[in-house]
Amino acid sequence: MLNWVVTKSQPHADSVVIQLRRQGFSARAVPCIEHHWHDWPELERIGATGPALLFVTSRAAAARIEVPRGTMVAAIAPTTCQTLEARGIRVSLAVHGGVRELAQAVSDSSAVPDGTQVFYPTSDAALRQPEHHAAVATLGMRLEVRTRAVYSTIAPANLAAQIADLRDRGPLGFTFWSPSAVENFARAAGFDLPHGPVVLVGGSTMRSWGEQAPSPWRRAFKHDAETPLEWSLRFLERGTQSGS
């Protein structure tokens, strides 16, 4: 049986590990990212000067931001939407996919008037991603975009030690949800471990993996966020057992 490494930030990593263990998998949390939060005072006044929309693409932002009741909200489905709605924040426009798909849907929506102020809270790492720049360009064609890093994504202080400890944990599989987790894994000598099956969630994660993973690691499985994670893991475990 593979030992699956979950690289999400806490407490999300532990939540995924608990779910996987209930499904019969061997899993452990090795968070490759953690978040430091920053205030965005302007967000508290959203809608004060005209039509406004909150644009949410990450579960981390969805779990922390506060907006006035009745604010129009666009978010990526399913996880980000579910996180917002669990906090009582109604999502007006939900789209499966990534930031570019959400931006296109907002831009195309007749419910969003020209000149609407779009408030886009994200991470410092996301601000550097080409997907982010493409989304901002799409929104900016007819809307006023305001974007801010409301949290910084950094590597946990003990990441290198946790990764080194994996070497004696038997055959490993790995799961990644963000480019930052891939980057921090690489910096902490993660690619020095014996390579194993890898599950990647999201287009930007796939791109980052393709740019950084050495040849033995390059082959990875793209997971559809709409599908239960255990489906992809069982598929890869069967492939490992059969030697394919």
C-alpha positions as CSV (number, residue, x, y, z in Angstrom):
1,M,0.0,0.0,0.0
2,L,1.2,3.5,-0.8
3,N,1.7,6.1,1.9
4,W,0.0,9.2,0.6
5,V,1.6,12.6,1.5
6,V,-0.9,15.5,1.7
7,T,0.8,18.8,1.2
8,K,-2.0,21.3,1.9
9,S,-1.7,23.9,4.6
10,Q,-3.1,23.2,8.0
11,P,-5.8,22.5,9.2
12,H,-6.9,21.4,5.7
13,A,-4.1,18.8,5.4
14,D,-5.3,17.0,8.6
15,S,-8.9,17.1,7.3
16,V,-7.9,15.4,4.1
17,V,-5.8,12.9,5.9
18,I,-8.7,12.0,8.2
19,Q,-11.0,11.5,5.2
20,L,-8.5,9.3,3.4
21,R,-7.8,7.1,6.4
22,R,-11.6,6.6,6.7
23,Q,-11.5,5.3,3.1
24,G,-8.8,2.8,4.0
25,F,-5.7,4.7,2.7
26,S,-2.5,5.2,4.5
27,A,-2.0,9.0,4.6
28,R,0.0,11.6,6.5
29,A,0.1,15.4,6.5
30,V,3.3,17.1,5.4
31,P,2.1,20.7,4.8
32,C,4.3,22.4,2.2
33,I,2.7,25.8,2.7
34,E,1.4,28.0,5.5
35,H,-0.4,31.3,5.4
36,H,0.3,34.6,7.1
37,W,-2.7,37.0,6.9
38,H,-2.8,40.7,5.9
39,D,-5.7,43.2,6.3
40,W,-7.3,44.8,3.3
41,P,-9.3,47.7,4.8
42,E,-10.8,48.7,1.5
43,L,-12.6,45.4,1.3
44,E,-14.7,46.4,4.3
45,R,-16.2,49.2,2.2
46,I,-17.0,47.1,-0.8
47,G,-20.0,48.5,-2.7
48,A,-19.9,51.9,-0.9
49,T,-19.2,53.8,-4.2
50,G,-21.1,51.8,-6.8
51,P,-21.7,48.3,-8.1
52,A,-19.2,45.8,-6.7
53,L,-18.4,42.1,-6.9
54,L,-16.2,39.9,-4.7
55,F,-14.0,37.5,-6.8
56,V,-12.8,34.5,-4.8
57,T,-10.6,31.7,-6.2
58,S,-9.0,30.1,-3.1
59,R,-10.4,28.2,-0.2
60,A,-8.0,30.0,2.1
61,A,-9.4,33.4,1.2
62,A,-12.9,32.1,1.3
63,A,-12.4,30.9,4.9
64,R,-11.2,34.3,6.2
65,I,-12.6,37.3,4.2
66,E,-15.7,39.2,5.5
67,V,-18.1,41.1,3.1
68,P,-21.3,42.9,3.7
69,R,-24.5,40.9,3.3
70,G,-25.9,41.1,-0.1
71,T,-22.6,41.7,-1.9
72,M,-22.4,39.9,-5.3
73,V,-19.9,37.1,-5.1
74,A,-18.2,35.0,-7.8
75,A,-16.3,31.9,-6.8
76,I,-14.7,28.7,-8.1
77,A,-16.8,25.5,-7.5
78,P,-17.0,23.3,-5.7
79,T,-14.6,23.8,-2.7
80,T,-14.3,27.6,-2.6
81,C,-18.1,28.0,-3.1
82,Q,-18.8,25.5,-0.3
83,T,-16.4,27.2,2.0
84,L,-18.1,30.6,1.5
85,E,-21.7,29.3,1.7
86,A,-20.8,27.4,4.9
87,R,-20.0,30.8,6.4
88,G,-23.3,32.2,5.3
89,I,-21.9,34.1,2.2
90,R,-24.1,33.5,-0.8
91,V,-22.4,32.8,-4.1
92,S,-24.0,34.6,-7.1
93,L,-21.9,33.1,-9.8
94,A,-20.1,29.7,-9.5
95,V,-17.8,28.2,-12.2
96,H,-15.9,25.0,-12.3
97,G,-12.3,25.3,-13.4
98,G,-9.7,27.9,-12.5
99,V,-9.2,31.6,-12.2
100,R,-9.3,32.2,-15.9
101,E,-12.6,30.4,-16.3
102,L,-14.1,32.4,-13.5
103,A,-12.9,35.7,-14.9
104,Q,-14.4,34.9,-18.3
105,A,-17.7,34.0,-16.7
106,V,-17.8,37.2,-14.8
107,S,-16.9,39.2,-17.8
108,D,-19.6,37.5,-19.9
109,S,-22.3,37.9,-17.3
110,S,-25.1,40.3,-18.0
111,A,-25.7,40.5,-14.3
112,V,-22.4,42.3,-13.8
113,P,-22.7,45.9,-15.2
114,D,-19.9,47.6,-17.0
115,G,-17.6,49.5,-14.6
116,T,-18.4,47.2,-11.7
117,Q,-15.6,47.2,-9.1
118,V,-14.2,43.7,-8.8
119,F,-12.4,43.0,-5.5
120,Y,-10.1,40.1,-5.9
121,P,-8.3,38.9,-2.7
122,T,-5.6,36.4,-3.2
123,S,-2.1,35.3,-2.1
124,D,1.2,36.9,-2.8
125,A,2.2,33.8,-4.7
126,A,-0.9,33.9,-6.9
127,L,0.0,37.5,-7.9
128,R,3.1,36.1,-9.7
129,Q,1.2,33.4,-11.7
130,P,0.4,33.9,-15.4
131,E,-3.1,32.5,-14.8
132,H,-3.7,35.5,-12.4
133,H,-2.5,38.0,-14.9
134,A,-4.6,36.5,-17.7
135,A,-7.7,36.7,-15.4
136,V,-7.1,40.3,-14.4
137,A,-6.7,41.2,-18.1
138,T,-10.0,39.5,-18.9
139,L,-11.8,41.3,-16.1
140,G,-10.2,44.6,-16.9
141,M,-11.7,44.7,-20.4
142,R,-14.9,46.2,-19.0
143,L,-14.7,46.1,-15.2
144,E,-12.5,47.9,-12.6
145,V,-10.3,45.4,-11.0
146,R,-8.8,45.8,-7.5
147,T,-6.6,42.9,-6.4
148,R,-4.6,42.5,-3.2
149,A,-2.6,39.8,-1.5
150,V,-4.5,39.1,1.7
151,Y,-2.2,36.4,2.7
152,S,1.4,35.4,2.2
153,T,2.2,31.8,1.3
154,I,5.5,30.5,2.9
155,A,7.2,27.2,3.6
156,P,6.8,25.8,7.2
157,A,10.0,26.2,9.1
158,N,10.4,22.4,9.6
159,L,9.5,21.3,6.1
160,A,13.0,20.0,5.1
161,A,13.1,17.8,8.2
162,Q,9.6,16.5,7.6
163,I,10.5,15.6,4.0
164,A,13.7,14.0,5.1
165,D,11.7,11.8,7.5
166,L,9.7,10.5,4.6
167,R,12.6,8.5,3.2
168,D,12.0,5.6,5.6
169,R,8.2,5.6,5.2
170,G,8.0,3.0,2.5
171,P,6.5,3.5,-1.0
172,L,5.1,7.1,-1.2
173,G,2.5,8.9,-3.3
174,F,2.1,12.7,-3.3
175,T,-0.8,15.1,-3.6
176,F,-0.4,18.8,-4.5
177,W,-3.0,21.6,-4.8
178,S,-0.9,24.7,-5.5
179,P,2.3,25.9,-7.3
180,S,3.6,27.2,-4.0
181,A,3.5,23.7,-2.5
182,V,5.4,22.3,-5.5
183,E,8.0,25.1,-5.2
184,N,8.5,24.6,-1.5
185,F,8.7,20.8,-1.9
186,A,11.4,21.3,-4.5
187,R,13.4,23.7,-2.3
188,A,13.2,21.3,0.7
189,A,14.9,18.6,-1.4
190,G,11.6,16.7,-2.0
191,F,12.8,15.5,-5.4
192,D,15.7,13.7,-3.6
193,L,13.1,11.2,-2.3
194,P,12.3,8.0,-4.3
195,H,9.7,9.1,-6.8
196,G,6.2,7.8,-6.7
197,P,2.7,8.4,-8.0
198,V,1.8,12.1,-8.0
199,V,-1.7,13.7,-8.0
200,L,-2.0,17.4,-9.1
201,V,-5.1,19.6,-8.7
202,G,-5.5,22.7,-10.8
203,G,-4.0,24.0,-14.0
204,S,-1.4,26.2,-12.3
205,T,-0.2,23.3,-10.2
206,M,0.2,21.2,-13.4
207,R,2.2,24.0,-15.0
208,S,4.5,24.5,-12.0
209,W,5.1,20.7,-11.8
210,G,6.0,20.6,-15.5
211,E,8.5,23.4,-15.0
212,Q,10.2,22.0,-11.8
213,A,9.9,18.2,-11.6
214,P,13.0,16.3,-12.8
215,S,12.5,13.6,-15.4
216,P,11.8,10.6,-13.1
217,W,9.0,12.6,-11.5
218,R,7.6,14.3,-14.6
219,R,4.7,11.8,-15.1
220,A,1.8,12.9,-12.9
221,F,-1.9,12.4,-12.8
222,K,-4.2,15.5,-13.2
223,H,-7.1,15.2,-10.7
224,D,-10.5,16.8,-11.5
225,A,-11.5,18.8,-8.4
226,E,-15.1,17.8,-9.0
227,T,-14.2,14.1,-8.4
228,P,-13.6,12.6,-5.0
229,L,-9.9,12.5,-4.4
230,E,-10.0,8.8,-3.4
231,W,-11.0,7.9,-7.0
232,S,-7.7,9.1,-8.3
233,L,-5.7,7.6,-5.5
234,R,-7.3,4.1,-6.0
235,F,-6.6,4.3,-9.7
236,L,-3.0,5.0,-9.1
237,E,-2.6,2.4,-6.4
238,R,-4.0,-0.2,-8.8
239,G,-1.5,0.9,-11.4
240,T,1.3,0.6,-8.9
241,Q,0.3,-2.9,-7.9
242,S,0.0,-4.1,-11.5
243,G,3.4,-2.6,-12.3
244,S,2.0,-0.2,-15.0
